């Protein structure tokens, strides 16, 4: 078989309200868990308790996801601020208003 090679570059990843999206999903998983807990006996009678524990696992993994995306968001903001400060320092050092390219 021949190796597949892409014919064009991959698009840039979409950026959006990632923290809000993960937080919303985590809340939904936790609410689903809370809704199912009173019916645990029904789920147990039918061997479907994995539904309840799946919702709890989704909420737990969502908490890890919130921690991760908040750290990622903070790192992206720090990087953008450092680049802006570097560009401003380069502009101030040359006495021009155009950013200097290395």
PyMOL commands that set and color helices and strands:
alter all, ss='L'
color gray80, all
select helices_A, chain A and resi 18-37+40-45+49-94
alter helices_A, ss='H'
color red, helices_A
deselect
rebuild
show_as cartoon
